[in-house]
Amino acid sequence: MSEGRTGLLIVFEGTDGTGKTSQRDLLATALGDRGYPVVVTKEPTDGDYGRQIRQLYQERHRYSREEELQLFLADRRQHVAQLLLPALADGRIILCDRYFYSTAAYQGALGLDPRDILAMNDFAPRPDLLLLFAADLDLCLKRITEGRGEVPNSFEQRDFLRRVADIYDTFALPFLRSIDAARPMAEVHQAVLAEVLPLLPPAPPPRRGHHS
């Protein structure tokens, strides 16, 4: 933890279909039940830049790779300034679904240099824990199409996801932990808890007269 930062930043990463969003939400419930102050967030955010990014899924032809990257960076700068840094300074536990590692992996899969992208994000606080969810791509695509009932978008095609996964595999970071996401949801949740709980400060005492 850096000076002036008393909270924790836990990031959930992985290709689409690994179940990371569900695991983020399960962890949020588990920590909240233990009395920890939890902030649940995601990237792209729901802000102006984040909404523009989501339009990319339908209108990829409108933006160059470089323009897409600038949107991600602008969205992240806003996210860092308005939510992440204040919440960390306030001692909260932030659970973030995707962060700049996603940008490096996904925009890298489009042909940009992942190392350059990581360097461009030096303004963003580093996670205390980066959980990288991995599963066979056929299983991921099955979860997208059958589990969610969705038609895979341009970011969810098998060849593209393979390139994304290959870039994720190059990340060698001291705070990164790989999670086998092919297992049943309850088992994956236990694996997540095993990584997270040792990092936490003692649970705050319940407030008197407070009922959640």
Secondary structure, DSSP 8 states (H G I E B T S, - for coil): --TT--SEEEEEEESTTS-HHHHHHHHHHHHHHTT--EEEEESS-SSHHHHHHHHHTT-GGGS-HHHHHHHHHHHHHHHIIIIIHHHHHTT-EEEEES-HHHHHHHHHHTTS-HHHHHHHTTTS---SEEEEEE--HHHHHHIIIIIS-----GGG-HHHHHHHHHHHTT---TTEEEEETTS-HHHHHHHHHHHHGGGS-------TT---
